[in-house]
Amino acid sequence: ERILSIGVQIDMQVRRVLVIGGTGQQGFGVIDGLRSVSDRLDDVEIWTISRNSNSEKAKKLREEFGVKLLEGDFEEEDVMKKALDGIDSVFLNLDYWALGEEKEVSIGKKIVGLCKELGVKSIVYSSLEPIKRITNTPCPWFDTKTKIENEIIEKNFEYYSFVKMSTYCENFFSGHTRITKDSDGCWKFSYPLGGAGLTLVPVHNIGRVIATVMLNPEKYHKRSIGLAGDHLTGEEMVQVFTSVTGQPAKFLDIPLEDVQSKNPLGANMWRYRGITRRI
């Protein structure tokens, strides 16, 4: 092992890594984290897959980040076999909202199987908490991750790790924590927090942590690592937002029952978060 000046410890058995989902928010951050290491260590080679090698993100990865890019679709077995050839460590992240429940699980299991078949030593999977197992209530975009986790464990890889994100700060712009603007120009943060807080992480900052996990498979073997940057109450979010932007904002603590009536599955997610905040 060597310790670089940036403080990342490197297992020298890892030579080639593949980031599945490299043009997405999370994968792009992981590649950026890996790049901060590979800039100083010539024999770490970073690969990813893109359906369109001429997209802006793909061009940036190839031309500015020095990533080896394979054009194709990760849903296609031939593409995945080519991408996995000679790879030591894989980062896998799949988008439930793009794929849907059944497709995410089937593709995830297929990729995991190919990783095992083609001799990948280590897999780092971006997962979420097992809400259904803990609360006995369904939340599909969490439950799919648990199914793929179980597949990874059953395949008995030499090394595997799970990383679990809290709420993206970027979701303030789009997503389940998106802020809205009233007709009077006041921004609204509206969530069923029940007087508690929300754990947040900026997705562009997680890459270095995941890179460390990928490049140190033995150290993080069988670890499930939660990633968070801050934990803020609704009022604290408003204070930070107003101090940075100078724009008016307010927090509305929505009753969970209101969410339940409109979005039962979403309510299950918020209910789980309420349980964990009290532990």
C-alpha positions in Angstrom: 0.0 0.0 0.0 1.0 3.6 -0.6 -0.4 6.7 1.0 -0.7 9.7 -1.3 -0.4 13.3 -0.4 -4.1 13.8 -0.6 -4.5 11.3 2.2 -6.1 8.4 0.1 -4.6 5.0 0.8 -4.2 2.7 -2.2 -4.3 -1.1 -2.4 -1.8 -1.7 -5.2 -3.7 -4.8 -6.4 -6.3 -2.5 -7.9 -5.2 -1.5 -11.4 -8.4 -1.0 -13.5 -11.8 0.2 -12.2 -15.1 0.5 -13.9 -17.8 3.0 -12.9 -21.2 1.9 -14.1 -23.3 5.1 -14.4 -20.4 7.3 -14.9 -22.3 10.1 -16.7 -24.9 10.3 -13.9 -24.7 12.6 -10.8 -23.3 10.0 -8.5 -21.0 8.2 -11.0 -19.6 11.5 -12.3 -18.6 12.4 -8.7 -17.0 9.0 -8.2 -14.9 9.4 -11.3 -13.8 12.8 -10.2 -12.8 11.3 -6.9 -10.9 8.5 -8.6 -9.2 11.1 -10.9 -7.8 12.9 -7.9 -5.9 9.6 -7.2 -5.1 8.5 -10.7 -3.5 11.9 -11.5 -0.8 10.9 -9.0 -0.8 7.2 -9.7 -0.3 6.3 -13.4 -1.3 2.7 -13.1 -4.9 3.2 -11.9 -7.1 3.1 -15.1 -10.7 4.4 -15.0 -13.3 3.1 -17.3 -17.0 3.8 -17.8 -19.8 3.1 -20.3 -21.9 5.7 -22.2 -24.7 5.2 -24.7 -23.6 8.4 -26.4 -19.8 9.0 -26.5 -20.4 12.4 -28.0 -22.5 13.8 -25.1 -21.1 16.7 -23.2 -20.5 14.7 -20.1 -18.9 11.8 -22.0 -16.6 14.2 -23.8 -15.6 15.8 -20.5 -14.9 12.4 -19.0 -12.8 11.4 -21.9 -11.0 14.6 -22.8 -10.6 16.4 -19.4 -10.6 13.5 -17.0 -8.7 10.9 -19.1 -11.4 8.2 -18.6 -11.4 5.2 -21.0 -14.9 5.3 -22.4 -16.8 2.3 -24.0 -19.8 3.3 -26.1 -22.8 1.1 -25.5 -25.7 0.2 -23.2 -25.0 -1.5 -19.8 -28.3 -3.4 -20.3 -26.6 -5.3 -23.2 -24.7 -8.4 -22.1 -22.1 -8.2 -24.8 -21.3 -4.6 -23.9 -21.0 -5.5 -20.2 -18.7 -8.4 -20.9 -16.4 -6.2 -22.9 -16.5 -3.5 -20.2 -15.7 -5.9 -17.4 -12.7 -7.6 -19.1 -9.7 -7.2 -16.9 -11.5 -5.0 -14.3 -10.4 -5.3 -10.7 -13.0 -3.1 -9.0 -16.5 -2.0 -10.0 -18.8 0.8 -8.8 -22.4 0.0 -9.5 -25.2 2.6 -9.3 -28.6 2.1 -11.0 -31.4 4.7 -11.3 -34.7 3.3 -10.1 -36.5 6.4 -11.5 -35.2 5.7 -15.0 -35.5 1.9 -15.0 -38.5 1.1 -12.8 -38.7 -1.6 -10.1 -38.5 -4.9 -12.0 -36.0 -3.7 -14.6 -33.6 -2.3 -12.0 -33.6 -5.6 -10.1 -33.2 -7.7 -13.2 -30.4 -5.6 -14.7 -28.7 -5.3 -11.3 -28.7 -9.0 -10.8 -27.5 -9.6 -14.3 -24.5 -7.2 -13.9 -23.6 -8.7 -10.6 -23.6 -12.2 -12.1 -21.4 -11.0 -15.0 -19.0 -9.4 -12.5 -18.6 -12.8 -10.7 -18.4 -14.7 -14.0 -15.7 -12.5 -15.4 -13.5 -12.5 -12.3 -14.1 -9.0 -10.8 -12.4 -9.0 -7.4 -14.4 -6.2 -5.8 -17.7 -4.6 -6.1 -18.9 -1.4 -4.5 -22.6 -0.9 -4.7 -24.6 2.3 -4.2 -27.5 1.1 -2.0 -30.1 2.4 0.4 -31.5 1.3 3.7 -33.7 -1.8 3.9 -37.0 0.0 4.8 -39.3 -3.0 4.2 -37.2 -5.2 6.5 -37.1 -2.6 9.2 -40.7 -1.2 9.1 -42.6 -4.0 7.2 -43.9 -1.3 4.8 -42.9 -1.2 1.1 -40.8 1.6 -0.5 -39.9 0.3 -3.9 -36.9 2.6 -4.7 -35.3 1.4 -1.4 -36.5 -2.2 -1.7 -34.8 -2.8 -5.1 -31.5 -1.9 -3.6 -31.9 -4.5 -0.8 -32.6 -7.2 -3.4 -29.4 -6.4 -5.4 -27.4 -6.2 -2.1 -28.6 -9.7 -1.3 -27.5 -10.9 -4.7 -24.0 -9.5 -4.2 -23.7 -11.2 -0.8 -24.9 -14.5 -2.3 -22.3 -14.4 -5.1 -19.5 -14.5 -2.5 -17.2 -11.9 -4.1 -13.7 -11.7 -2.8 -14.5 -8.2 -1.6 -17.7 -6.2 -1.5 -18.9 -3.0 0.1 -22.1 -0.9 0.2 -22.3 2.8 0.3 -25.6 4.5 1.3 -26.5 8.0 0.5 -28.6 10.4 2.6 -30.7 13.0 0.8 -28.9 14.8 -2.0 -28.5 18.5 -1.5 -29.1 18.7 -5.2 -32.7 17.5 -4.7 -33.5 21.0 -3.5 -33.6 21.8 -7.2 -35.4 18.6 -8.3 -36.6 15.6 -6.5 -38.6 14.8 -3.4 -37.1 17.8 -1.4 -37.5 20.3 -4.2 -38.2 23.8 -2.9 -41.0 25.9 -4.5 -41.6 29.6 -4.7 -44.8 31.4 -3.6 -46.4 34.1 -5.6 -45.0 36.6 -3.1 -41.5 35.5 -3.9 -40.9 33.5 -0.7 -39.2 30.1 -1.1 -40.8 27.1 0.7 -39.1 24.1 2.3 -42.0 21.7 2.9 -41.3 18.3 4.4 -42.9 16.0 7.0 -40.1 16.2 9.5 -42.1 16.2 12.7 -39.9 18.8 14.4 -36.7 16.8 13.6 -34.1 17.3 10.9 -33.0 16.0 7.5 -29.7 14.4 6.8 -28.1 15.8 3.7 -25.1 15.1 1.4 -23.8 17.0 -1.7 -23.5 14.4 -4.3 -20.5 16.0 -5.9 -18.6 15.6 -2.7 -19.0 11.9 -2.2 -16.7 10.7 -4.9 -13.5 10.9 -2.9 -15.0 8.7 -0.2 -16.3 6.1 -2.6 -12.9 6.2 -4.5 -11.2 5.3 -1.2 -13.5 2.4 -0.7 -13.0 1.1 -4.3 -9.2 1.3 -4.1 -9.1 -0.4 -0.6 -11.3 -3.4 -1.1 -9.8 -5.5 1.8 -10.1 -2.7 4.3 -13.8 -2.0 3.5 -14.9 -5.6 2.8 -18.4 -6.4 4.0 -18.8 -2.8 5.2 -22.0 -0.8 4.8 -21.1 2.9 4.8 -23.5 5.7 5.3 -22.6 9.0 3.7 -23.8 12.3 5.1 -22.6 15.9 5.1 -24.9 17.6 7.5 -28.1 17.2 9.5 -30.4 20.3 9.5 -33.8 21.1 10.9 -36.3 22.9 8.6 -35.5 26.2 10.3 -31.8 25.7 9.9 -32.2 25.0 6.2 -34.1 28.3 5.8 -31.5 30.2 7.8 -28.6 28.9 5.6 -30.6 29.5 2.3 -31.5 33.1 3.3 -28.0 33.9 4.5 -26.4 32.7 1.2 -29.0 33.9 -1.3 -30.5 36.9 0.4 -33.9 35.7 -0.6 -36.9 35.1 1.7 -37.8 31.6 2.7 -39.9 29.6 5.2 -40.3 26.1 6.4 -43.6 24.2 6.5 -43.6 21.0 8.6 -46.2 19.0 6.7 -48.3 16.4 8.7 -47.3 12.9 7.6 -51.0 12.1 7.3 -51.2 14.6 4.4 -48.4 12.8 2.6 -50.0 9.4 3.3 -53.2 10.5 1.6 -51.5 11.6 -1.6 -48.4 9.3 -1.7 -48.5 6.3 0.6 -45.1 4.9 -0.6 -43.5 8.2 -0.1 -45.0 8.4 3.3 -43.4 5.1 4.2 -40.0 6.6 3.4 -40.6 9.7 5.6 -42.0 7.4 8.3 -38.8 5.3 8.2 -36.7 8.5 8.5 -38.7 9.5 11.5 -38.0 6.2 13.2 -34.3 6.4 12.6 -34.1 10.0 13.9 -35.5 8.7 17.2 -33.0 5.8 17.5 
